[in-house]
């Protein structure tokens, strides 16, 4: 298989690149910094003996960078079999800021970027006999089991002026909920083309020393404590490999998987018992039912279209397929 993994220079993405390479697949590490990623690429090649591990630069918050990456990839490779949107923006203690295209940077990197890259690679995906897309989700979306937690798309280009500035965690959980919604709507639109789209809800992975070093000191201390309880990144990386290569998941689409590779179900936050509420928040079986709301999904879809800018081709425009309920 030909496998693209964004953000493959650290964490789960790095571990996944190592596992795919060890199994003999062609791996494209799609990373923002060549300087940081090249030593990782060399390490993977040396450890696995697989020379078919290449590095391509891409900034998932930048439309121009994504378009350049897609064009270069298509000039080098005949198809893509597995596309894993692993890269994510979460800078602990960061202030609100825009990406290079004027979109709030977490949404640009975590949602709009994957939307655009998938669109640009549709031709390459359709050349595969078993094309699979996987989004890296997060259990931070469990905050939306609280009905008071707001999902607001009106502040993607400007910080709200009439209330307390939103925290980095608010922006991150908004982006990860939007990514899950994007998973569901994209799965419906791409199913007629034989492309599966799923999400894996990551419930914490041990952070690398490089990641910890980039944090301000209070968050670095918290991260070190969390690392005592989190599983190593290889655990989630194995889920990446299984969901995107195993026959068990062939043709399976539109699912949000937990770390046991079980399809999660929507859970209500209203009218439930205290026991059920605890299961919603601390268990592995449910995701907030907000993710299934069609009107909100459409709002996310429209936000992605606006953020992506003019498409370079209309041939496989994702809008071509009407996925409205009959």
Phi, psi and omega per residue, in radians:
X1 nan 2.663 3.013
X2 -1.797 2.077 -2.958
X3 -2.103 2.224 3.004
X4 -1.852 2.258 3.051
X5 -2.215 2.041 3.063
X6 -1.405 2.588 -3.135
X7 1.093 0.728 -3.016
X8 -1.567 0.176 -3.086
X9 -1.627 -0.103 -3.126
X10 -2.693 2.882 3.014
X11 1.042 -2.455 -3.100
X12 -1.120 -0.653 3.132
X13 -1.070 -0.739 3.103
X14 -1.118 -0.804 3.136
X15 -1.096 -0.660 3.120
X16 -1.169 -0.742 3.104
X17 -1.025 -0.706 3.108
X18 -1.091 -0.767 -3.097
X19 -1.221 -0.748 3.093
X20 -1.064 -0.756 3.138
X21 -1.113 -0.699 3.138
X22 -1.097 -0.477 3.119
X23 -1.531 0.014 3.034
X24 1.604 0.171 3.131
X25 -1.376 2.781 2.973
X26 -1.446 2.156 -3.027
X27 -2.052 2.232 3.022
X28 -1.909 1.979 3.081
X29 -1.496 1.895 -3.125
X30 -1.685 1.788 -2.967
X31 -2.272 2.698 -3.095
X32 -1.337 -0.623 -3.063
X33 -2.058 1.973 3.083
X34 -1.116 -0.649 -3.104
X35 -1.054 -0.742 -3.138
X36 -1.387 -0.533 -3.014
X37 -1.515 -0.506 -3.067
X38 -1.054 -0.749 3.079
X39 -1.065 -0.589 3.106
X40 -1.178 -0.753 3.114
X41 -1.016 -0.818 -3.140
X42 -1.080 -0.698 3.119
X43 -1.069 -0.745 -3.133
X44 -1.139 -0.760 3.125
X45 -1.066 -0.784 -3.123
X46 -1.170 -0.683 -3.083
X47 -1.273 -0.582 -3.043
X48 -1.785 -0.310 -3.052
X49 1.243 0.264 -3.134
X50 -1.795 1.918 -3.127
X51 -1.352 -0.166 -3.059
X52 -1.499 0.843 3.070
X53 -2.109 1.983 -3.087
X54 -2.080 2.822 -3.130
X55 -2.077 2.269 3.053
X56 -2.285 2.374 -3.104
X57 -1.416 2.424 3.006
X58 -2.779 2.382 3.011
X59 -1.825 1.906 -3.022
X60 -1.256 -0.038 3.044
X61 -1.692 -0.028 -3.036
X62 -2.060 2.128 3.104
X63 -1.047 -0.802 -3.099
X64 -1.078 -0.735 -3.141
X65 -1.127 -0.717 3.138
X66 -1.140 -0.745 3.127
X67 -1.116 -0.714 3.109
X68 -1.107 -0.769 3.118
X69 -1.035 -0.845 -3.097
X70 -1.047 -0.753 -3.134
X71 -1.134 -0.749 -3.138
X72 -1.169 -0.705 3.118
X73 -1.057 -0.811 -3.089
X74 -1.162 -0.432 3.089
X75 -1.359 -0.308 -3.079
X76 -1.831 -0.499 -2.979
X77 -2.227 2.491 -3.074
X78 -1.311 -0.355 -3.054
X79 -2.896 3.034 2.921
X80 -2.282 2.258 3.141
X81 -1.662 -0.631 -3.095
X82 -2.329 2.213 3.085
X83 -2.146 1.957 -3.113
X84 -1.939 1.990 3.091
X85 -1.528 1.503 -3.075
X86 -1.721 -0.529 -3.090
X87 -1.033 2.437 3.128
X88 -2.605 2.623 3.104
X89 -1.877 2.057 2.978
X90 -2.628 1.835 -3.136
X91 -1.919 1.805 -3.067
X92 -1.021 2.249 3.132
X93 1.415 0.084 -3.107
X94 -1.255 2.682 3.039
X95 -1.573 2.891 3.134
X96 -1.142 2.299 3.094
X97 -2.723 2.809 -3.122
X98 -1.661 2.658 2.989
X99 -1.403 -3.084 -3.067
X100 -1.103 -0.356 -3.128
X101 -1.812 0.274 3.078
X102 1.387 0.333 3.096
X103 -1.935 2.435 3.089
X104 -0.820 2.281 -2.822
X105 -1.187 -0.564 3.104
X106 -1.177 -0.745 3.116
X107 -1.175 -0.709 -3.140
X108 -1.066 -0.793 -3.082
X109 -1.325 -0.756 -2.953
X110 -1.559 -0.329 -3.040
X111 -2.242 -1.081 -3.071
X112 -1.124 -0.655 3.113
X113 -1.079 -0.911 3.063
X114 -1.012 -0.676 3.104
X115 -1.019 -0.858 -3.087
X116 -1.185 -0.774 -3.113
X117 -1.102 -0.725 3.089
X118 -1.039 -0.797 3.138
X119 -1.015 -0.797 -3.071
X120 -1.222 -0.384 -3.111
X121 -1.782 0.212 -3.103
X122 -1.039 -0.740 3.098
X123 -1.001 -0.809 -3.117
X124 -1.147 -0.666 3.108
X125 -1.143 -0.714 -3.085
X126 -1.243 -0.232 3.054
X127 -1.413 -0.176 3.115
X128 -1.449 2.618 3.079
X129 -1.362 -0.345 -3.098
X130 -2.616 1.181 -3.060
X131 -1.309 2.322 -3.116
X132 -2.342 2.376 3.070
X133 -2.030 2.368 3.092
X134 -2.260 2.254 3.063
X135 -1.754 2.404 3.071
X136 -1.538 1.837 3.138
X137 -1.572 -2.884 -3.122
X138 -2.718 2.539 3.093
X139 -1.319 0.046 3.043
X140 -1.126 -0.331 3.116
X141 -1.179 -0.225 3.110
X142 -1.086 -0.300 3.040
X143 -1.017 -0.447 -3.107
X144 -1.378 0.003 2.924
X145 -1.208 -0.365 3.045
X146 -1.439 2.007 -3.098
X147 -1.019 -0.341 -3.120
X148 -1.446 -0.190 3.120
X149 -1.296 2.150 -3.002
X150 -1.560 2.375 3.000
X151 -1.952 1.801 -2.966
X152 -2.168 2.129 3.114
X153 -1.777 0.116 -3.076
X154 -1.431 -0.146 -3.078
X155 -1.958 0.533 -3.133
X156 -1.327 -0.366 -3.119
X157 -2.025 -0.211 3.138
X158 -2.664 2.505 3.120
X159 -1.281 2.432 3.137
X160 -1.081 2.400 -3.102
X161 -1.701 -0.282 -2.992
X162 -1.730 0.200 3.141
X163 -2.738 3.077 -3.128
X164 -1.048 2.365 -3.131
X165 -0.976 2.498 -3.114
X166 -1.254 2.573 -3.132
X167 -1.451 2.870 3.109
X168 -1.072 -0.554 -3.133
X169 -1.294 -0.590 3.029
X170 -1.059 -0.799 -3.105
X171 -1.197 -0.638 3.137
X172 -1.195 -0.794 -3.133
X173 -1.181 -0.570 3.042
X174 -1.074 -0.772 -3.103
X175 -1.160 -0.659 -3.120
X176 -1.297 -0.571 3.015
X177 -1.173 -0.724 3.103
X178 -1.097 -0.646 3.126
X179 -1.140 -0.677 3.091
X180 -1.142 -0.733 3.071
X181 -1.066 -0.718 3.107
X182 -1.086 -0.652 3.083
X183 -0.992 -0.854 -3.065
X184 -1.154 -0.797 -3.089
X185 -1.257 -0.638 3.121
X186 -1.201 -0.614 3.096
X187 -1.062 -0.722 3.134
X188 -1.163 -0.716 -3.078
X189 -1.263 -0.560 -3.049
X190 -1.693 -0.185 -3.138
X191 -0.992 -0.725 3.114
X192 -1.082 -0.336 3.130
X193 -1.657 0.057 3.096
X194 1.390 0.254 3.140
X195 -1.780 2.165 3.115
X196 -1.644 2.552 -3.134
X197 -2.358 2.115 3.130
X198 -2.372 2.956 3.133
X199 -2.242 2.529 3.047
X200 -2.015 2.094 -3.123
X201 -1.442 1.872 -3.114
X202 -1.464 2.165 -3.076
X203 -1.875 0.653 3.074
X204 1.882 2.316 3.061
X205 -2.437 2.557 -3.112
X206 -1.031 2.281 -3.099
X207 -1.483 2.511 -3.127
X208 -1.326 2.792 3.055
X209 -0.999 -0.594 3.134
X210 -1.129 -0.726 3.120
X211 -1.160 -0.773 3.132
X212 -1.085 -0.637 -3.097
X213 -1.134 -0.448 -3.116
X214 -1.440 -0.148 -3.101
X215 -1.513 2.664 2.969
X216 -1.238 2.793 -2.897
X217 -1.034 -0.681 -3.134
X218 -1.103 -0.699 -3.123
X219 -1.290 -0.529 3.092
X220 -1.125 -0.700 3.114
X221 -1.130 -0.760 3.106
X222 -1.079 -0.744 -3.141
X223 -1.071 -0.696 3.131
X224 -1.145 -0.647 3.091
X225 -1.176 -0.763 3.127
X226 -1.073 -0.610 -3.125
X227 -1.071 -0.390 3.107
X228 -1.187 -0.399 -3.046
X229 -1.961 -0.376 -3.088
X230 -1.361 2.637 3.063
X231 -1.323 2.738 3.085
X232 -1.156 2.714 -3.097
X233 -1.061 -0.406 3.132
X234 -1.069 -0.472 -3.140
X235 -1.125 -0.885 3.113
X236 -1.246 -0.555 3.119
X237 -1.059 -0.658 3.092
X238 -1.087 -0.609 3.064
X239 -1.135 -0.706 3.061
X240 -0.949 -0.875 -3.063
X241 -1.113 -0.815 -3.084
X242 -1.137 -0.794 -3.082
X243 -1.149 -0.537 -3.057
X244 -1.733 -0.082 -3.130
X245 -2.294 -0.446 -3.038
X246 -1.233 2.509 3.062
X247 -1.083 -0.451 3.125
X248 -0.993 -0.561 -3.061
X249 -1.846 0.183 3.097
X250 -1.114 2.195 3.121
X251 1.395 -0.081 3.121
X252 -1.404 2.225 -3.085
X253 -2.545 2.746 3.087
X254 1.277 0.521 -3.114
X255 -1.964 2.629 2.946
X256 -1.929 1.896 -3.059
X257 -1.609 2.539 2.986
X258 -1.555 -3.071 -3.050
X259 -1.257 -0.136 3.042
X260 -1.657 0.137 -3.104
X261 1.085 0.601 3.061
X262 -1.817 2.421 3.117
X263 -1.239 2.153 3.137
X264 -1.405 2.819 -3.118
X265 -2.071 2.718 3.079
X266 -1.211 2.398 3.117
X267 -2.104 2.377 -3.115
X268 -1.463 2.566 3.067
X269 -1.793 -0.067 -3.107
X270 -1.932 2.423 3.053
X271 1.167 0.409 -3.141
X272 -1.818 2.757 3.106
X273 -1.297 2.872 3.114
X274 -1.064 -0.633 3.120
X275 -1.108 -0.776 3.138
X276 -1.150 -0.657 3.115
X277 -1.090 -0.688 3.094
X278 -1.149 -0.687 3.100
X279 -1.129 -0.674 3.116
X280 -1.028 -0.843 -2.991
X281 -1.384 -0.732 -3.008
X282 -1.813 -0.191 -3.125
X283 -1.536 -3.113 -3.105
X284 -1.923 0.065 -2.943
X285 -1.639 -0.385 -2.942
X286 -2.249 2.600 2.958
X287 -2.120 2.747 -3.098
X288 -1.056 2.347 -3.082
X289 -1.129 -0.274 3.058
X290 -0.925 -0.591 -3.093
X291 -1.080 -0.402 -3.112
X292 -1.615 -0.029 -3.094
X293 -1.240 2.027 -3.032
X294 -1.129 -0.678 -3.121
X295 -1.123 -0.726 3.131
X296 -1.227 -0.650 3.047
X297 -1.015 -0.777 3.141
X298 -1.112 -0.626 3.099
X299 -1.125 -0.698 3.082
X300 -1.118 -0.757 3.134
X301 -1.029 -0.810 3.137
X302 -1.132 -0.665 3.108
X303 -1.110 -0.656 3.114
X304 -1.185 -0.722 3.115
X305 -1.066 -0.779 3.133
X306 -1.121 -0.749 -3.108
X307 -1.187 -0.560 -3.090
X308 -1.263 -0.412 -3.106
X309 1.321 -3.021 -3.117
X310 -1.045 2.316 3.097
X311 -1.318 2.635 -3.125
X312 -1.417 -0.252 -3.132
X313 -2.626 2.491 3.082
X314 -1.761 -0.004 -3.017
X315 -1.053 -0.771 -3.102
X316 -2.105 0.677 3.127
X317 -0.985 2.282 -3.113
X318 -1.088 -0.326 3.115
X319 -1.292 -0.176 -3.096
X320 -1.103 -0.458 -3.089
X321 -1.791 2.228 3.116
X322 -1.574 1.999 -3.090
X323 -1.864 0.322 -3.138
X324 -1.146 2.632 -3.108
X325 -1.204 2.477 3.110
X326 -1.444 nan nan
